[in-house]
Amino acid sequence: MKLLIDLFSTDYGLMSIFGLFLIMCMGVFFLRLFLGKINLGVAPPEADK
């Protein structure tokens, strides 16, 4: 119980929550970005005739 009180009531606990939340948001952002780039693929260059 002391752990939860420290986590939500101290400055370092709140900063830890914020940091974890930020890291998870960045992970979701980059996952969606990279999967979107993979799905687009690379078009083969067209040969000039």
PLY file of the C-alpha trace (Angstrom):
ply
format ascii 1.0
element vertex 49
property float x
property float y
property float z
element edge 48
property int vertex1
property int vertex2
end_header
0.00 0.00 0.00
2.90 2.32 0.75
4.13 1.74 -2.79
0.88 2.99 -4.33
0.78 5.99 -2.02
4.34 6.94 -3.00
3.61 6.31 -6.68
0.62 8.65 -6.89
1.52 11.27 -4.30
5.20 12.06 -4.79
6.90 13.98 -7.54
9.18 11.10 -8.51
6.23 8.68 -8.57
4.20 10.92 -10.85
7.22 11.48 -13.08
7.66 7.70 -13.32
4.05 7.26 -14.40
4.44 10.05 -16.96
7.67 8.53 -18.28
6.15 5.07 -18.68
3.11 6.54 -20.43
5.32 8.53 -22.79
7.43 5.48 -23.65
4.32 3.39 -24.38
2.88 6.14 -26.61
6.14 6.38 -28.53
6.17 2.60 -28.98
2.66 2.59 -30.42
3.49 5.53 -32.69
6.64 3.94 -34.11
4.99 0.53 -34.47
2.19 2.04 -36.55
4.66 4.14 -38.54
6.96 1.23 -39.41
4.12 -1.19 -40.19
2.59 1.44 -42.47
5.89 1.88 -44.29
6.25 -1.89 -44.68
2.74 -2.22 -46.11
3.39 0.50 -48.69
6.29 -1.44 -50.11
8.73 -0.16 -52.68
7.61 0.18 -56.27
10.09 -1.27 -58.78
11.71 1.40 -60.92
10.20 1.74 -64.35
12.55 1.07 -67.25
12.79 3.84 -69.83
12.27 2.58 -73.36
0 1
1 2
2 3
3 4
4 5
5 6
6 7
7 8
8 9
9 10
10 11
11 12
12 13
13 14
14 15
15 16
16 17
17 18
18 19
19 20
20 21
21 22
22 23
23 24
24 25
25 26
26 27
27 28
28 29
29 30
30 31
31 32
32 33
33 34
34 35
35 36
36 37
37 38
38 39
39 40
40 41
41 42
42 43
43 44
44 45
45 46
46 47
47 48
